[in-house]
Amino acid sequence: MAQNPASQNQIALKLHIEELPGAAPAGVVGDPQFLLLSEAFARATGWQLQYHFGCVDDCGERWSAPVAGGVNQVGRLALVPATPAQDAQRGNFKPACDLEAARPLALAIANLMGEVNQTRHALWQREAELAAGVPVAVRADERNHLAERLQCVLQGGAEALNCEAAALYLLDEGTSTLKLRAMWGLPQSKLLEPARQLRGAVADLEALVGHAVVLEDTSLLPHWRCPEEDFAAAVCVPVSTSSTPLGTLWLFSRSQRDFSDSQTNLAEIVAGRLAADLEREMLLTAGATAKQNDKQLEVAARWQQDRLPSVTPLLNEFEVSGWTQQAHNVGGDFHDWTVLNDGRLALAVGDAQGAPLQASLNAASVQAALRAHTSYRHSAKDLLSRLNDTLWQGSAGDQFASFGYGIVNPESGEIDLALAGTVAAWIIRENSRELLAADGAPLGTGIEPPMKNLILTLEPGELLVLLSNGVRTATDQAGLRIGEAVMAATLRRHWCEPAESLAGWLRRLLERAGSAIEDDRSVLVCKRRNEPLPPRKRRR
């Protein structure tokens, strides 16, 4: 506590500086179990166990070892003669075992004490953290407005300190002014007054630093800027959360008086209650907003999921299956297939870039453009060029997407394939596999982005697999990449199974790895059947 005298005979100002308590006691010292252990050790060895905090002067010890405690707490476990000090000085000390024999046992006890101390300290911290994790909820019968609750707290605090008025001043967003937000014992018209400038408000600034300011006689200290001049004495304490200063609490008295340490402590408790009510209100508001946002994200996720294909095309020669897994509620990956007007099968995997919500909007834009451009005859390269034009010309330069697109001719098995960005393709044959990837800039980055275009043919039983970058870079729990060779080998082991089973095996492989999904994932499998399905009969 620092005191500044206003005159030789009177003290008009007090600053109560908060001193944080030390760390929690280690917990083992003074424990009855330790006393029992010490007595048993003395009977068995003839040596007495003693524990000392920190560094101590010579206590007649023959041996000592450090014992860990809580944070910044270290003590020593010492061995001293179990007989009276006079007998030890006379040389009459005859322990049951010598020091060399007792020392390993004492060292093991010191290590166990350290572990117990650290466990108890961790438990002390965890219990406080669990207390802070209690969910904030609104009671069904909670009808009082925040203004009523604040006024009740101010009234209770003022009456407990024998004060006639109390006022809560809160900082603005720019931390430049203090506005009266709640009060008791003051006229309602005070709420209409403009905010006070923080600059020059010496008492408020001192309080926001963390000190309690006591003005025993406000008339002797005008430069401390008491906000209410009609009162003779006042105390100002900070109102803050654990990390953010919110404002100041003023308690006013009409007569000159002192505020004791216990009274300033009570004022700080009242300020803490005000801060808790304010923080609770902010948490409730933020929680309600977050709940609304979560509902909207759930709707967006369902909308995005509904846009994925669910009905496989009825083709005699080919079968198709695929899945998409977003890293968050919404994401930028999608897969698609459709039968074009000329009977060819179109396959697509898209990977839009950006933050989750931004990526989902970009993916919706790309998917809509894809379905618009497939309505007329085109090649795979033509379609990627048109998608690139849509992204390049219809955005502010912030829409990018990797894309893989293939057009399958069901009669010949020929595939016109085009790739851009990080979407890749596998050609899985019975005895070999081939990786096709552009690994260049995605669509939307320029007028003519680099892309890879080729014509290939699937023989009966062979697979075309389109996969996004999230599948290619998937990792296991140890952070190691699963690898495209392992994925391709999994598909080859189940070579004879249908496309739906092959896509499922690939998904189970990634899920068994157990790592968190850091990137959106999409897989599309197209398999040419070993034996075509019999032609379907048309109903008359």
C-alpha positions as CSV (number, residue, x, y, z in Angstrom):
1,M,0.0,0.0,0.0
2,A,1.4,3.4,-1.0
3,Q,0.1,6.6,0.7
4,N,0.4,10.1,-0.5
5,P,-0.2,12.8,2.2
6,A,-2.3,15.8,1.2
7,S,-1.2,17.7,4.2
8,Q,0.9,17.1,7.3
9,N,-2.1,16.2,9.5
10,Q,-4.5,14.5,7.0
11,I,-4.2,11.7,4.5
12,A,-6.7,12.3,1.6
13,L,-5.6,9.6,-0.9
14,K,-4.8,5.9,-0.7
15,L,-3.7,3.6,-3.4
16,H,-4.4,-0.1,-2.6
17,I,-2.1,-2.1,-4.9
18,E,-3.1,-5.6,-5.5
19,E,-0.6,-8.2,-4.6
20,L,-1.2,-11.7,-6.1
21,P,-0.9,-14.6,-3.7
22,G,1.9,-17.0,-4.0
23,A,1.6,-20.4,-5.6
24,A,-0.5,-23.1,-4.0
25,P,1.3,-25.1,-1.3
26,A,2.8,-28.3,-2.4
27,G,0.4,-30.4,-0.3
28,V,2.6,-33.2,1.1
29,V,4.2,-31.2,3.9
30,G,2.1,-31.4,7.0
31,D,0.1,-34.3,5.6
32,P,-0.6,-36.9,8.3
33,Q,0.5,-39.6,5.9
34,F,3.9,-37.9,5.7
35,L,4.2,-37.8,9.5
36,L,3.4,-41.5,9.7
37,L,6.0,-42.2,7.0
38,S,8.6,-40.2,8.8
39,E,8.0,-42.1,12.1
40,A,8.1,-45.4,10.3
41,F,11.3,-44.5,8.5
42,A,12.9,-43.4,11.8
43,R,12.0,-46.7,13.6
44,A,13.3,-48.7,10.6
45,T,16.5,-46.9,9.9
46,G,17.3,-44.6,12.9
47,W,17.2,-41.5,10.6
48,Q,14.6,-38.8,10.7
49,L,13.0,-37.4,7.5
50,Q,12.5,-33.7,7.4
51,Y,11.2,-31.5,4.7
52,H,12.3,-27.8,4.2
53,F,11.0,-25.3,1.7
54,G,13.7,-23.7,-0.5
55,C,17.1,-23.1,1.0
56,V,17.5,-23.3,4.8
57,D,20.4,-22.9,7.2
58,D,22.1,-26.0,8.6
59,C,19.6,-28.0,10.6
60,G,21.9,-30.8,11.6
61,E,21.2,-32.7,8.4
62,R,23.5,-35.4,7.1
63,W,22.0,-35.7,3.6
64,S,19.3,-33.9,1.5
65,A,17.7,-34.2,-1.9
66,P,15.5,-31.8,-3.9
67,V,11.8,-32.4,-4.0
68,A,9.7,-30.9,-6.9
69,G,6.5,-29.1,-6.0
70,G,4.0,-27.0,-7.9
71,V,5.1,-24.3,-10.3
72,N,8.3,-22.5,-9.0
73,Q,8.3,-24.6,-5.8
74,V,11.3,-26.7,-4.8
75,G,12.0,-28.0,-1.4
76,R,14.5,-30.5,0.1
77,L,14.0,-33.8,1.9
78,A,16.7,-34.2,4.6
79,L,18.0,-37.0,6.8
80,V,18.9,-36.0,10.4
81,P,19.7,-38.2,13.4
82,A,16.6,-39.6,15.0
83,T,18.1,-39.3,18.5
84,P,18.3,-36.1,20.4
85,A,20.9,-33.6,19.3
86,Q,22.9,-33.9,22.5
87,D,23.4,-37.6,22.0
88,A,24.4,-37.1,18.4
89,Q,27.1,-34.5,19.5
90,R,28.4,-36.9,22.1
91,G,28.8,-39.6,19.6
92,N,26.2,-41.8,21.2
93,F,24.1,-41.9,17.9
94,K,23.8,-45.5,16.8
95,P,21.3,-45.8,13.8
96,A,19.8,-49.1,12.8
97,C,21.6,-48.7,9.4
98,D,24.3,-46.4,8.2
99,L,23.8,-43.4,6.0
100,E,24.8,-45.1,2.8
101,A,22.1,-47.7,3.3
102,A,19.4,-45.2,4.2
103,R,20.1,-42.8,1.4
104,P,18.7,-44.7,-1.6
105,L,15.4,-45.3,0.2
106,A,15.2,-41.6,1.2
107,L,15.9,-40.6,-2.5
108,A,13.1,-42.8,-3.7
109,I,10.8,-41.2,-1.1
110,A,11.9,-37.7,-2.3
111,N,11.0,-38.7,-5.9
112,L,7.6,-40.0,-4.9
113,M,6.9,-36.9,-2.9
114,G,7.7,-34.8,-6.0
115,E,5.3,-36.8,-8.1
116,V,2.6,-36.4,-5.5
117,N,3.2,-32.7,-5.2
118,Q,3.0,-32.2,-9.0
119,T,-0.2,-34.3,-9.2
120,R,-1.9,-32.4,-6.5
121,H,-0.9,-29.1,-8.1
122,A,-2.2,-30.2,-11.5
123,L,-5.4,-31.4,-9.9
124,W,-5.8,-27.9,-8.2
125,Q,-5.4,-26.3,-11.6
126,R,-7.7,-28.7,-13.4
127,E,-10.5,-28.3,-10.9
128,A,-10.5,-24.5,-11.4
129,E,-10.5,-25.0,-15.2
130,L,-13.5,-27.3,-14.9
131,A,-15.3,-24.8,-12.8
132,A,-14.8,-22.3,-15.6
133,G,-16.2,-24.8,-18.1
134,V,-19.7,-24.7,-16.6
135,P,-22.0,-23.9,-19.6
136,V,-23.7,-20.5,-19.6
137,A,-27.5,-20.8,-20.0
138,V,-30.5,-18.7,-19.5
139,R,-33.0,-19.9,-16.9
140,A,-36.5,-20.3,-18.0
141,D,-37.7,-18.0,-15.1
142,E,-35.0,-15.4,-15.7
143,R,-37.0,-12.2,-16.2
144,N,-34.8,-9.5,-14.8
145,H,-33.2,-7.3,-17.4
146,L,-29.4,-6.7,-17.2
147,A,-30.1,-3.1,-16.1
148,E,-32.0,-4.4,-13.0
149,R,-29.3,-6.9,-12.1
150,L,-26.6,-4.3,-12.4
151,Q,-28.5,-1.8,-10.3
152,C,-29.1,-4.4,-7.6
153,V,-25.4,-5.2,-7.4
154,L,-24.5,-1.6,-7.2
155,Q,-27.1,-1.0,-4.4
156,G,-25.9,-4.0,-2.4
157,G,-22.3,-2.9,-2.7
158,A,-23.0,0.7,-1.8
159,E,-25.1,-0.3,1.3
160,A,-22.4,-2.8,2.4
161,L,-19.8,0.0,2.4
162,N,-22.2,2.6,3.9
163,C,-22.1,4.7,0.7
164,E,-24.9,6.8,-0.7
165,A,-24.4,6.2,-4.4
166,A,-22.6,3.9,-6.9
167,A,-21.8,4.2,-10.6
168,L,-20.5,1.9,-13.3
169,Y,-18.5,3.5,-16.1
170,L,-17.5,1.4,-19.1
171,L,-14.9,2.0,-21.8
172,D,-15.9,2.5,-25.4
173,E,-14.4,0.4,-28.2
174,G,-11.6,2.8,-28.8
175,T,-10.8,2.9,-25.0
176,S,-10.9,6.7,-25.1
177,T,-14.0,7.5,-23.1
178,L,-15.9,6.3,-20.1
179,K,-19.7,6.2,-20.3
180,L,-22.0,5.9,-17.3
181,R,-23.9,2.6,-18.0
182,A,-25.5,1.8,-14.6
183,M,-26.0,3.6,-11.3
184,W,-27.7,3.7,-7.9
185,G,-28.4,6.7,-5.8
186,L,-27.9,9.2,-8.7
187,P,-30.5,11.0,-10.8
188,Q,-31.6,9.2,-14.0
189,S,-30.6,12.3,-15.9
190,K,-27.0,11.3,-15.4
191,L,-27.4,8.7,-18.0
192,L,-28.0,11.4,-20.6
193,E,-24.7,13.1,-19.9
194,P,-21.9,12.6,-22.5
195,A,-19.1,10.2,-21.9
196,R,-16.1,11.3,-19.9
197,Q,-12.7,11.5,-21.6
198,L,-10.3,8.8,-20.3
199,R,-7.4,11.2,-20.9
200,G,-6.9,13.2,-17.8
201,A,-9.2,11.0,-15.6
202,V,-6.3,10.2,-13.2
203,A,-8.3,8.1,-10.7
204,D,-9.8,6.0,-13.5
205,L,-6.5,5.5,-15.2
206,E,-4.9,4.4,-11.9
207,A,-7.7,2.0,-11.3
208,L,-7.5,0.5,-14.8
209,V,-3.9,-0.3,-14.1
210,G,-5.2,-2.6,-11.3
211,H,-5.1,-0.4,-8.2
212,A,-7.9,0.7,-5.8
213,V,-8.0,4.5,-5.4
214,V,-9.4,5.9,-2.2
215,L,-10.2,9.6,-2.1
216,E,-10.9,10.4,1.6
217,D,-11.6,14.1,0.8
218,T,-12.4,14.9,-2.9
219,S,-12.1,18.6,-2.3
220,L,-8.4,18.3,-1.5
221,L,-7.7,16.3,-4.6
222,P,-9.5,17.9,-7.6
223,H,-6.9,16.8,-10.1
224,W,-7.9,13.1,-9.5
225,R,-11.2,14.0,-11.3
226,C,-13.9,12.4,-9.2
227,P,-16.9,12.1,-11.6
228,E,-19.4,13.4,-9.0
229,E,-18.4,16.6,-7.2
230,D,-21.3,16.6,-4.8
231,F,-19.7,13.8,-2.7
232,A,-17.0,14.3,-0.1
233,A,-15.3,10.8,-0.4
234,A,-15.1,8.1,-3.0
235,V,-13.4,4.8,-3.9
236,C,-12.6,3.7,-7.4
237,V,-11.8,0.1,-8.4
238,P,-11.4,-1.6,-11.8
239,V,-14.0,-3.6,-13.5
240,S,-12.3,-6.2,-15.7
241,T,-12.3,-9.8,-16.9
242,S,-9.2,-12.0,-16.7
243,S,-7.9,-10.4,-19.9
244,T,-9.9,-7.3,-20.7
245,P,-10.4,-4.1,-18.8
246,L,-14.1,-3.1,-19.0
247,G,-14.3,0.1,-17.0
248,T,-14.4,1.4,-13.4
249,L,-16.7,1.2,-10.4
250,W,-17.2,4.3,-8.2
251,L,-18.7,4.3,-4.7
252,F,-19.5,7.7,-3.3
253,S,-20.0,8.9,0.3
254,R,-21.4,12.3,1.3
255,S,-19.1,12.6,4.3
256,Q,-15.4,12.6,4.5
257,R,-14.2,9.2,5.5
258,D,-11.6,6.5,5.0
259,F,-12.0,3.1,3.3
260,S,-10.2,0.2,5.1
261,D,-8.5,-2.6,3.3
262,S,-11.4,-4.9,3.9
263,Q,-13.8,-2.4,2.5
264,T,-11.7,-1.9,-0.7
265,N,-11.5,-5.7,-1.0
266,L,-15.3,-5.8,-0.8
267,A,-15.6,-3.1,-3.5
268,E,-13.3,-5.2,-5.7
269,I,-15.6,-8.2,-5.1
270,V,-18.6,-6.1,-6.2
271,A,-16.7,-5.0,-9.3
272,G,-15.9,-8.7,-10.0
273,R,-19.7,-9.5,-9.8
274,L,-20.4,-6.7,-12.2
275,A,-17.8,-8.0,-14.6
276,A,-19.2,-11.5,-14.3
277,D,-22.7,-10.3,-15.2
278,L,-21.4,-8.3,-18.1
279,E,-19.3,-11.2,-19.4
280,R,-22.2,-13.6,-19.0
281,E,-24.5,-11.3,-21.0
282,M,-21.8,-11.1,-23.7
283,L,-21.4,-14.9,-23.7
284,L,-25.2,-15.4,-24.0
285,T,-25.3,-13.0,-26.9
286,A,-22.4,-14.7,-28.6
287,G,-23.8,-18.1,-27.9
288,A,-27.2,-17.2,-29.4
289,T,-25.4,-15.8,-32.5
290,A,-23.2,-18.8,-32.8
291,K,-26.2,-21.1,-32.6
292,Q,-28.0,-19.3,-35.4
293,N,-24.8,-19.5,-37.5
294,D,-24.5,-23.2,-36.8
295,K,-28.1,-23.7,-38.0
296,Q,-27.4,-21.8,-41.2
297,L,-24.2,-23.8,-41.7
298,E,-26.2,-27.1,-41.2
299,V,-28.7,-25.9,-43.8
300,A,-25.9,-25.0,-46.2
301,A,-24.2,-28.4,-45.6
302,R,-27.5,-30.2,-46.4
303,W,-27.9,-28.1,-49.5
304,Q,-24.4,-28.9,-50.6
305,Q,-24.9,-32.6,-50.0
306,D,-28.2,-32.7,-51.9
307,R,-26.3,-31.3,-55.0
308,L,-24.2,-34.5,-55.2
309,P,-25.4,-37.2,-57.5
310,S,-27.3,-40.0,-55.9
311,V,-28.6,-42.1,-58.9
312,T,-26.0,-44.0,-60.9
313,P,-26.4,-43.9,-64.7
314,L,-27.9,-47.1,-66.3
315,L,-25.1,-48.1,-68.7
316,N,-24.4,-51.6,-69.8
317,E,-20.6,-51.3,-70.1
318,F,-19.7,-48.9,-67.2
319,E,-20.5,-48.5,-63.5
320,V,-19.8,-45.3,-61.5
321,S,-19.6,-44.5,-57.8
322,G,-18.1,-41.8,-55.7
323,W,-18.1,-39.9,-52.4
324,T,-17.2,-36.4,-51.0
325,Q,-16.2,-35.7,-47.4
326,Q,-15.8,-32.1,-46.3
327,A,-13.3,-31.2,-43.6
328,H,-15.8,-28.8,-42.0
329,N,-19.6,-28.5,-42.2
330,V,-19.2,-27.0,-45.7
331,G,-16.3,-27.2,-48.1
332,G,-15.1,-26.8,-51.6
333,D,-15.0,-30.4,-52.9
334,F,-17.7,-32.1,-55.0
335,H,-18.1,-35.0,-57.5
336,D,-20.6,-35.2,-60.3
337,W,-21.6,-37.4,-63.2
338,T,-24.3,-37.1,-65.9
339,V,-25.2,-38.7,-69.2
340,L,-24.9,-36.2,-72.0
341,N,-27.4,-35.7,-74.7
342,D,-25.4,-37.8,-77.2
343,G,-25.3,-40.7,-74.8
344,R,-21.7,-40.2,-73.5
345,L,-21.0,-40.3,-69.7
346,A,-19.5,-37.2,-68.2
347,L,-17.4,-37.5,-64.9
348,A,-16.2,-34.6,-62.8
349,V,-14.3,-33.9,-59.5
350,G,-13.9,-30.3,-58.4
351,D,-11.8,-28.8,-55.6
352,A,-12.6,-25.1,-55.0
353,Q,-10.1,-23.2,-52.9
354,G,-10.6,-20.8,-50.0
355,A,-11.9,-20.8,-46.4
356,P,-14.7,-23.3,-45.8
357,L,-17.6,-21.0,-46.5
358,Q,-15.9,-19.2,-49.3
359,A,-14.9,-22.6,-50.8
360,S,-18.4,-23.8,-50.6
361,L,-19.7,-20.8,-52.5
362,N,-17.0,-21.2,-55.1
363,A,-17.8,-24.9,-55.5
364,A,-21.5,-24.1,-56.0
365,S,-20.6,-21.6,-58.7
366,V,-18.3,-24.1,-60.4
367,Q,-20.9,-26.8,-60.2
368,A,-23.6,-24.6,-61.7
369,A,-21.3,-23.5,-64.5
370,L,-20.4,-27.2,-65.2
371,R,-24.0,-28.2,-65.6
372,A,-24.7,-25.2,-67.8
373,H,-21.8,-25.9,-70.1
374,T,-22.5,-29.6,-70.5
375,S,-25.8,-28.9,-72.3
376,Y,-24.1,-28.6,-75.7
377,R,-21.5,-30.7,-77.4
378,H,-18.0,-30.2,-76.2
379,S,-14.7,-31.9,-75.5
380,A,-13.1,-32.2,-72.1
381,K,-10.6,-29.4,-72.8
382,D,-13.3,-27.2,-74.1
383,L,-15.3,-27.5,-70.9
384,L,-12.3,-26.7,-68.7
385,S,-11.6,-23.6,-70.9
386,R,-15.2,-22.4,-70.5
387,L,-15.1,-23.0,-66.7
388,N,-11.9,-21.0,-66.5
389,D,-13.5,-18.2,-68.5
390,T,-16.5,-18.2,-66.0
391,L,-14.2,-18.0,-63.0
392,W,-11.8,-15.5,-64.6
393,Q,-14.4,-13.1,-65.9
394,G,-17.1,-13.5,-63.3
395,S,-15.1,-12.9,-60.1
396,A,-12.9,-10.3,-58.5
397,G,-9.9,-12.6,-58.9
398,D,-10.7,-14.7,-55.7
399,Q,-12.3,-17.8,-57.2
400,F,-10.0,-20.7,-58.0
401,A,-10.7,-24.4,-58.4
402,S,-8.8,-27.5,-59.4
403,F,-10.8,-29.7,-61.7
404,G,-10.8,-33.1,-63.3
405,Y,-13.2,-33.9,-66.2
406,G,-13.7,-37.0,-68.3
407,I,-16.1,-37.9,-71.1
408,V,-16.6,-41.7,-71.5
409,N,-17.7,-43.2,-74.8
410,P,-19.7,-46.3,-73.6
411,E,-19.4,-48.1,-76.9
412,S,-15.7,-47.9,-77.4
413,G,-14.4,-47.4,-73.9
414,E,-12.5,-44.3,-75.0
415,I,-12.1,-41.5,-72.4
416,D,-11.4,-37.8,-73.2
417,L,-9.7,-36.6,-70.0
418,A,-8.7,-33.1,-68.9
419,L,-7.0,-32.1,-65.6
420,A,-6.2,-28.7,-64.1
421,G,-4.7,-27.9,-60.7
422,T,-4.2,-30.6,-58.1
423,V,-7.0,-33.0,-59.1
424,A,-5.5,-36.2,-60.3
425,A,-6.5,-39.4,-62.1
426,W,-5.5,-43.1,-61.7
427,I,-5.7,-45.7,-64.4
428,I,-5.8,-49.0,-62.6
429,R,-5.1,-52.1,-64.6
430,E,-4.8,-55.6,-63.4
431,N,-1.0,-55.5,-63.3
432,S,-0.2,-51.8,-63.3
433,R,-1.3,-48.4,-62.3
434,E,-0.7,-45.0,-63.9
435,L,-1.0,-41.6,-62.2
436,L,-2.1,-38.7,-64.3
437,A,-1.9,-35.1,-62.9
438,A,-1.4,-31.6,-64.1
439,D,-0.2,-30.2,-60.7
440,G,-0.3,-26.7,-62.1
441,A,-2.2,-23.5,-61.4
442,P,-6.0,-24.0,-60.8
443,L,-8.7,-22.6,-63.0
444,G,-9.4,-18.9,-62.5
445,T,-5.8,-17.8,-62.2
446,G,-5.3,-16.7,-65.7
447,I,-6.8,-16.5,-69.2
448,E,-5.3,-19.8,-70.2
449,P,-4.3,-21.9,-67.2
450,P,-2.1,-25.0,-67.7
451,M,-4.0,-28.2,-68.1
452,K,-3.4,-31.8,-69.1
453,N,-5.5,-33.3,-71.8
454,L,-5.2,-36.9,-73.1
455,I,-7.3,-39.6,-74.8
456,L,-7.2,-43.1,-73.3
457,T,-9.1,-46.3,-73.5
458,L,-10.4,-48.5,-70.6
459,E,-10.4,-52.2,-71.3
460,P,-12.9,-54.5,-69.5
461,G,-12.2,-54.6,-65.8
462,E,-10.0,-51.5,-65.7
463,L,-10.7,-48.4,-63.6
464,L,-10.5,-44.6,-63.9
465,V,-10.3,-43.0,-60.5
466,L,-10.6,-39.2,-60.1
467,L,-9.5,-37.8,-56.7
468,S,-9.0,-34.4,-55.1
469,N,-5.9,-33.2,-53.4
470,G,-7.3,-34.0,-50.0
471,V,-7.1,-37.7,-50.8
472,R,-3.7,-37.5,-52.3
473,T,-2.2,-35.8,-49.3
474,A,-4.1,-37.7,-46.6
475,T,-2.0,-38.6,-43.5
476,D,-2.2,-41.2,-40.7
477,Q,-2.2,-40.5,-36.9
478,A,1.6,-40.1,-37.0
479,G,1.4,-37.4,-39.6
480,L,2.8,-39.6,-42.3
481,R,1.3,-39.6,-45.8
482,I,-0.7,-42.7,-46.6
483,G,0.6,-42.5,-50.1
484,E,-0.9,-43.1,-53.5
485,A,0.8,-46.4,-53.9
486,V,-1.0,-47.8,-50.8
487,M,-4.4,-46.5,-52.1
488,A,-3.8,-48.0,-55.5
489,A,-2.7,-51.3,-54.1
490,T,-6.0,-51.4,-52.0
491,L,-8.0,-51.0,-55.2
492,R,-6.0,-53.7,-57.0
493,R,-6.6,-56.2,-54.2
494,H,-10.3,-55.8,-54.7
495,W,-10.1,-55.7,-58.4
496,C,-13.1,-57.8,-59.2
497,E,-15.6,-55.9,-57.0
498,P,-18.0,-53.3,-58.3
499,A,-17.2,-49.6,-58.4
500,E,-19.3,-48.9,-55.3
501,S,-17.3,-51.3,-53.2
502,L,-14.0,-50.0,-54.6
503,A,-14.9,-46.4,-53.6
504,G,-16.0,-47.7,-50.2
505,W,-12.7,-49.5,-49.6
506,L,-10.8,-46.4,-50.4
507,R,-12.9,-44.4,-47.9
508,R,-12.4,-47.0,-45.2
509,L,-8.7,-47.0,-45.7
510,L,-8.6,-43.2,-45.1
511,E,-10.9,-43.5,-42.0
512,R,-8.8,-46.3,-40.5
513,A,-5.8,-44.1,-40.6
514,G,-7.5,-42.1,-37.9
515,S,-6.0,-38.7,-38.7
516,A,-8.0,-35.5,-38.6
517,I,-9.4,-34.4,-41.9
518,E,-7.5,-31.3,-42.8
519,D,-8.6,-30.9,-46.4
520,D,-11.8,-31.8,-48.3
521,R,-11.8,-35.1,-50.0
522,S,-13.5,-36.4,-53.1
523,V,-13.2,-39.7,-55.0
524,L,-15.0,-40.9,-58.2
525,V,-14.5,-44.4,-59.5
526,C,-15.5,-45.4,-63.0
527,K,-15.1,-49.1,-63.9
528,R,-15.6,-50.9,-67.2
529,R,-17.4,-54.1,-66.5
530,N,-15.8,-57.4,-67.5
531,E,-19.1,-58.6,-68.9
532,P,-21.7,-56.1,-70.2
533,L,-25.1,-56.2,-68.6
534,P,-27.8,-57.8,-70.8
535,P,-29.8,-55.3,-72.8
536,R,-32.9,-54.0,-71.0
537,K,-36.3,-54.8,-72.5
538,R,-38.4,-51.8,-73.3
539,R,-42.0,-51.7,-72.2
540,R,-44.6,-51.2,-74.9
